[in-house]
Amino acid sequence: MKGGTIGLIAKQLIGSLLRSTYSQDNEFEADNYAVRLMNSAGFDPQASRSVLAKLAVRSSEDIPIYNYFLSHPTIIERIEKIEKFLGKRQT
């Protein structure tokens, strides 16, 4: 077997990392869409940020190496992106 066990593990790890980036981009896009939809429906789009902030308090995402391998962005990253989007909409 070319590359052996280490090669197989490396190949799986690289594939996983590439897929996780795609999932994170999709998650940010979904958050952006949710904020716009809430606003269009007459709801306060800041509520999405508030919900994520409440989840962050109960989250175990404070382990740095764990965050690196997540298929979704951290809650803090999602909050930051929502805040940037909301800031752009207000200007």
C-alpha positions in Angstrom: 0.0 0.0 0.0 1.6 3.2 -1.2 2.0 5.7 1.7 0.8 3.2 4.2 -1.4 4.0 7.1 0.1 7.5 7.6 -0.6 8.4 4.0 -4.2 7.2 4.3 -4.7 9.2 7.5 -3.2 12.3 5.8 -5.4 11.9 2.8 -8.5 11.6 5.0 -7.5 14.6 7.1 -6.9 16.8 4.1 -10.2 15.8 2.6 -12.0 16.6 5.8 -10.3 20.0 6.1 -11.3 20.9 2.6 -14.9 19.9 3.2 -15.1 21.8 6.5 -14.2 25.1 4.7 -17.1 24.6 2.3 -19.5 23.9 5.2 -18.3 27.0 7.0 -18.9 29.2 4.0 -22.4 27.7 3.7 -23.1 28.4 7.4 -22.1 32.1 7.0 -24.3 32.4 3.9 -27.2 30.8 5.8 -26.7 33.3 8.7 -26.6 36.2 6.2 -29.8 35.0 4.6 -31.5 34.5 8.0 -30.8 38.1 9.0 -32.2 39.4 5.7 -35.3 37.2 6.0 -35.9 38.3 9.6 -35.6 41.9 8.6 -38.0 41.4 5.6 -40.5 39.7 7.9 -40.5 42.6 10.4 -38.4 40.9 13.1 -35.4 42.4 14.7 -32.4 41.0 12.9 -30.3 41.6 16.0 -32.1 38.7 17.6 -30.0 36.2 15.6 -26.9 37.7 17.2 -28.5 37.5 20.6 -29.5 33.9 20.2 -25.9 33.0 19.2 -24.5 34.9 22.1 -26.6 32.9 24.5 -25.4 29.7 22.9 -21.8 30.9 23.1 -22.1 31.1 26.9 -23.0 27.4 27.1 -20.6 26.3 24.4 -17.5 24.2 24.8 -15.8 25.9 21.8 -13.0 27.3 23.9 -10.7 24.4 23.0 -8.6 25.8 20.2 -7.6 22.5 18.5 -11.3 21.4 18.5 -12.3 24.6 16.6 -9.8 23.8 13.9 -11.5 20.6 12.9 -15.1 21.7 13.1 -17.3 21.5 10.1 -19.1 24.7 11.1 -17.6 28.0 12.2 -17.4 28.8 15.8 -20.3 30.7 17.3 -18.0 33.7 17.9 -17.1 33.8 14.2 -20.8 33.6 13.3 -21.6 36.5 15.6 -18.8 38.6 14.2 -20.0 38.0 10.6 -23.6 38.9 11.6 -22.4 42.1 13.3 -20.4 43.1 10.1 -23.4 42.4 7.9 -25.7 44.4 10.2 -23.2 47.2 10.3 -23.1 47.3 6.5 -26.9 47.4 6.3 -27.1 50.4 8.6 -24.6 52.6 6.6 
